[in-house]
Amino acid sequence: MTTAFDPIGLGGKRLANRLVMAPMTRSRAHGPGAEPTELMATYYAQRAGAGLIVTEGIQPSLLGQGYPDTPGLHTAGQVRAWRTVTDAVHRAGGAIYAQLMHTGRIGHPSLLPDGLVPVGPSAVTAKGQVFTHEGPMEFVAPKELTEAEIRQTIADFADAARNAVAAGFDGVELHGANGYLIHQFLAPNTNHRTDAWGGGTEGRIRFAVEVTEAVTEAIGSDRVGLRISPGNQYNDISEDHPDEVYLALLERLAGLDLAYLHLMEGPHRDLTPRLRKVWPGTFVLNPFTYPDVTGPDALGLIEDGSADMIAYGSLFLANPDLPRRLASGGPFNTADKATFYGGDHRGYTDYPTLSA
């Protein structure tokens, strides 16, 4: 029987176990350069016992930033700074992927250079507020991307993936979940386009497909993962019937031989085994446990074949040596839920670096 503590091959590397540190967006890249810091190197190196670390969301371009002080991978300075992080993780024996996250309509002009506004597949304003340096502010109507701007955004993802490899990352994860840009193209309430980038299923999956194809061409498919969250309502997304779109998306991507698919499971749990069945490669599962955090019980999802790897979020914040604690049955520190938005299935913003 396969267990979470057995090694697994991924992207040409042999991972020590099947435990993934889930991506959890942070606001720690203070300063105009949006560069990671030495504290980030410490934070990730502390958690290098994970089979795979997926970083906080990293914007692939200036326009991709939706929160204050999130790091980028689109300048030479950012590449150099991320190298200190990847070197620290590798010295500690870990593997680390960069999560590329373009927030799309989720953001605010105050977070962008003068004259720029958030963008999206359609000019549909998200309900709610976003945190800025001036405090919470209402979302604004995004600029609808033109065909040329869509092409440039795809190129930005590919360039950021090349920068990730130059910075020493073992690969990248494309953030197609949680209501950010790729997800906005997939969802019917955020994509009202009637051209080839919207309308029916083929049009809605096109952006996700072409971003993935461009990134695999840039750095190789064995270094690329994709994260999806069908039916997740975070960031004002509405997908009442996600089956058709996501099954079609996976069928289109199945032939690319990606490093993995990362499913952030939502309330449509009946869809999970169907996605697992059609996906031919490594299947990473962040199981739906809200309002609780993902705990030791999730290890059984590898033993029964529901997933190849299990992603842990908030439990990794409170327990940097989580794989050791899971193997021994605890004890576990409890994450302070006041420091992030709702645990494993909400905002993915963490602030403290906790030690065991």
Steps between C-alpha positions, in 0.01 A plus 500: 500500500629844404519749786561872530852432621610305192717682244361606164654614174401847382649705220811288483561526875447239769296658779548370854127471570157579358422797724465841335522835670207679336546849356398768748520859383709730718563875509864505604681641193526851640652774286464625142677199347244243620794272580506208745701541819734296715205432730330318212809283457479406868125440481521258208819327614327425833239304302735317262391166648199518269531284193417815306462864599281724286569864571272787575340660195757681284387752240634435148479870406442843651135481400460160667529641854180509704618530860754723677859381531464175307814390314557488127705303248527753221820692578867406528503611864210271585676207332816563704303531823301181439830315449575547870170328580544205264860451609390486865231242426734286292770509768237368741420215262166631368337567165315822420267620225406864439129568483434750220190701593350775286216639709310652207203705620589437865702803598490878502659785301682615815705179485608562140720759326324824407239464231458123523185327621428131563403296195272208430335303222199733532428830673318336793568647844557257784289545811696576812819673603872455460772590749726788397763709677219744579276229644208305349364648176216401269588308186484703180375408154785323319611589149390233254808349339537541126622217279847655491502542878397137549792394283736721700371356827565147375853608406542652849423162657758330277765764579433466873538122472840547335593738780393240754738246353775762494428565868554133583141381537437136418186598310193723501136462594248700296233641727173422325295509821353731767345753264820634344556568131511146360197410711324818383522379140355162602204630701175611332432793734838663428542411132224659291702502179344394171828467308735200489600555867149457640152382418482121521725250670775504238530876517503514879778241536712652223697743720588231753604265221714754316671626815587142591623423150717813490657426837569135414665613177712747699631269774383146422177329600668299777555826691142626480205440732151649486271580791122511458205544738171410326201663664706703746310823570798693635551844339136512384516204262183311408525155340181313578568223248879475455512141370498567126761775501751326726468158343555663160799693635666186634435310180672778304799507736536126552736460207749762623651267761502764773681446829168494687143622533424664836132490592379731772185310579179692561139421576461309170678200651330256264711652222831402664503128403394590146791742463731243654384243246560715192834641617784271385779646714580586859188615688554734796198550724432780747188340651195700600491514880358847563443628765765266643858486376635202311620253761653154539185327371586627151796260485253222425417663166836383372458152644161452332622639167296821501817702447873461439597790727319696772534878545495652848454873556452651843634197685834565327497855635479386860719190456809561285601136557154374405609179319679381815199579716259327261721192496506485880133587547561848643492705710393790278515871562177680413517784250357830617209551261510873565817516292348375177162495334304196601751216489575274206208609283490875505747780441837330535665796669729417788715736696690322781793269458455256786762270645441162658 
